[in-house]
Amino acid sequence: MYSIPQTARLLFGDPPKPKKVWRMVAAHEIPSVRVGGKTYIPRVELEAWLAQLPSVSANEAITNLGQRALIAGLRAERTEVA
């Protein structure tokens, strides 16, 4: 699972834009879960959400996510879809 700042870095690059991610979470545009008082974005659900975006294949979305994770200093766990 990614935190809101991690998700912001992955989706929008550096510097992160957590306010935009918070607005997307509040509008139920991206999947999220609450654990205690914190909000997280499940990696698998984020990948599925990216894959359903228009004009982006699942592999392209996950590759982009992995590249952004490396740039943001995060661990990229998956790099392709079966």
C-alpha positions as CSV (number, residue, x, y, z in Angstrom):
1,M,0.0,0.0,0.0
2,Y,1.1,3.5,-0.7
3,S,0.6,6.6,1.4
4,I,-1.0,9.7,0.0
5,P,2.4,11.4,-0.5
6,Q,3.9,8.3,-2.1
7,T,0.9,8.1,-4.5
8,A,1.2,11.7,-5.3
9,R,4.8,11.2,-6.3
10,L,4.0,8.2,-8.4
11,L,1.1,9.8,-10.3
12,F,2.3,13.4,-10.6
13,G,6.1,13.2,-10.2
14,D,8.2,15.4,-8.0
15,P,7.4,17.7,-6.2
16,P,4.5,15.6,-5.0
17,K,0.9,17.0,-5.2
18,P,-0.8,15.4,-2.3
19,K,-3.7,17.8,-2.3
20,K,-4.7,16.6,-5.8
21,V,-4.6,13.0,-4.6
22,W,-6.7,13.9,-1.5
23,R,-9.3,15.5,-3.8
24,M,-9.3,12.3,-6.0
25,V,-9.7,10.1,-2.9
26,A,-12.5,12.3,-1.6
27,A,-14.3,12.2,-4.9
28,H,-13.8,8.4,-5.0
29,E,-11.9,8.7,-8.3
30,I,-9.1,6.5,-7.0
31,P,-9.3,3.5,-4.6
32,S,-8.3,4.0,-1.0
33,V,-8.6,2.3,2.4
34,R,-8.5,3.7,5.9
35,V,-6.3,2.0,8.5
36,G,-6.6,3.6,11.8
37,G,-6.4,7.3,11.1
38,K,-4.5,7.0,7.9
39,T,-5.5,6.7,4.3
40,Y,-3.7,4.4,2.0
41,I,-3.9,3.5,-1.7
42,P,-3.7,-0.3,-2.3
43,R,-1.0,-1.0,-4.9
44,V,-3.0,-3.6,-6.8
45,E,-6.1,-1.4,-6.9
46,L,-4.0,1.6,-8.0
47,E,-2.6,-0.6,-10.8
48,A,-6.1,-1.7,-11.9
49,W,-7.3,1.9,-11.8
50,L,-4.3,3.0,-14.0
51,A,-4.9,0.2,-16.4
52,Q,-8.5,1.3,-17.0
53,L,-7.5,4.8,-18.0
54,P,-8.2,5.6,-21.6
55,S,-5.3,5.3,-24.1
56,V,-3.0,3.5,-21.6
57,S,-2.5,-0.2,-21.7
58,A,-2.1,-2.1,-18.4
59,N,1.5,-2.8,-19.1
60,E,2.2,0.9,-20.1
61,A,0.5,2.1,-16.9
62,I,2.4,-0.3,-14.7
63,T,5.7,0.4,-16.4
64,N,5.1,4.1,-15.9
65,L,4.2,3.5,-12.3
66,G,7.4,1.5,-11.8
67,Q,9.6,4.2,-13.4
68,R,8.0,6.9,-11.3
69,A,8.5,4.8,-8.2
70,L,12.3,4.5,-9.0
71,I,12.5,8.3,-9.5
72,A,10.6,8.9,-6.2
73,G,12.9,6.5,-4.4
74,L,10.1,3.9,-3.8
75,R,10.3,0.2,-4.3
76,A,8.6,-0.9,-7.5
77,E,7.0,-4.3,-6.9
78,R,5.6,-5.2,-10.3
79,T,6.6,-4.2,-13.7
80,E,4.2,-6.0,-16.0
81,V,0.8,-7.6,-16.2
82,A,0.3,-11.2,-17.2
